[in-house]
Amino acid sequence: MMPERRLQGIEKYLGKTLISGEGEKIGTIDRFIEQRLTGVPEWMVVQAGILGTKDFVVPVADSSLEEDGVHVPYPKEVIVEEPKIEVDDGITPEAETILNSYFGLGAQE
């Protein structure tokens, strides 16, 4: 029997609108980036802009699925001004460190 992932049902987030801490719509959740060791979804890749031309990477932690979309505690300015991280092939340990620091998350092992 395979072990269950901690965040069951996370696929319900896909295609939902990401909403900032102030209630502003940011974009649409396109995919997840999993933690390298556990395989648990740790980051959401959000497409924004005209025709989804910009990608933002936002932590799954502290997010909640509501009727109107997925809410995160971060202001829109924090999300749109995050360091540019290339996520086409996942996320490097260095990029993860940068994002953890930027979003004020504790050390991830």
C-alpha positions in Angstrom: 0.0 0.0 0.0 1.3 3.5 -0.9 1.6 6.1 1.8 -1.0 8.9 1.6 0.2 12.4 0.9 -0.4 14.9 3.6 -2.3 17.3 1.4 -5.0 15.2 0.0 -7.3 16.8 -2.6 -4.8 19.5 -3.6 -5.8 18.8 -7.2 -9.0 20.8 -6.5 -6.8 23.9 -6.5 -5.9 23.5 -10.2 -7.6 26.0 -12.4 -8.8 28.1 -9.5 -8.2 31.8 -9.1 -5.4 32.8 -6.6 -6.6 35.6 -4.3 -4.2 37.8 -2.3 -4.5 38.6 1.4 -6.3 41.8 0.4 -8.8 39.9 -1.8 -7.2 40.8 -5.2 -7.3 38.3 -8.0 -3.8 37.4 -9.1 -4.1 34.6 -11.7 -5.0 31.0 -12.2 -3.3 28.0 -10.5 -1.6 26.0 -13.3 0.4 23.3 -11.5 2.3 22.4 -8.4 6.0 21.9 -7.5 6.6 19.1 -5.1 9.1 19.0 -2.3 12.0 16.9 -3.6 12.3 14.5 -0.7 8.6 13.9 0.2 6.8 14.5 -3.0 4.3 16.8 -1.2 3.1 19.8 -3.2 5.0 22.8 -1.7 4.6 25.5 -4.3 1.8 26.6 -6.7 2.6 28.0 -10.1 0.2 30.7 -10.9 -0.3 32.0 -14.5 -1.2 35.7 -14.7 -1.3 38.5 -17.2 -2.8 38.5 -20.7 -3.1 34.9 -21.8 -1.2 33.7 -18.8 2.1 35.2 -19.9 3.6 35.6 -16.4 4.2 32.8 -13.9 4.4 33.4 -10.2 5.5 30.8 -7.6 3.5 30.9 -4.4 3.7 28.7 -1.3 0.9 26.1 -0.7 1.4 26.6 3.0 -1.3 28.7 4.7 -3.5 28.7 1.6 -7.2 27.9 1.7 -9.7 26.8 -0.9 -12.8 28.9 -0.7 -15.9 29.3 -3.0 -14.3 32.2 -4.9 -10.8 30.7 -5.3 -7.6 29.9 -3.4 -6.7 32.5 -0.7 -3.1 33.1 0.4 -2.0 35.5 3.2 0.4 37.5 0.9 -0.4 40.9 -0.5 -0.5 41.2 -4.3 2.6 43.4 -4.3 4.6 40.6 -2.6 3.5 38.1 -5.1 4.1 40.1 -8.3 7.4 41.5 -7.0 8.9 38.1 -6.1 12.3 37.1 -7.4 12.0 35.7 -10.9 12.5 31.9 -10.7 12.6 29.6 -13.7 10.2 26.7 -13.0 9.9 24.8 -16.3 11.8 21.8 -15.0 10.9 22.1 -11.3 12.8 24.2 -8.8 16.4 24.1 -7.9 17.5 24.0 -4.2 19.0 27.5 -4.6 15.7 28.9 -6.0 13.8 27.2 -3.2 16.1 28.9 -0.7 15.5 32.3 -2.3 11.7 31.8 -2.3 11.6 30.5 1.3 13.5 33.6 2.4 11.4 35.9 0.3 8.1 34.5 1.7 9.5 34.3 5.2 9.1 30.5 5.5 11.2 28.4 7.8 14.1 26.3 6.7 12.8 23.4 4.5 14.5 20.1 4.8 
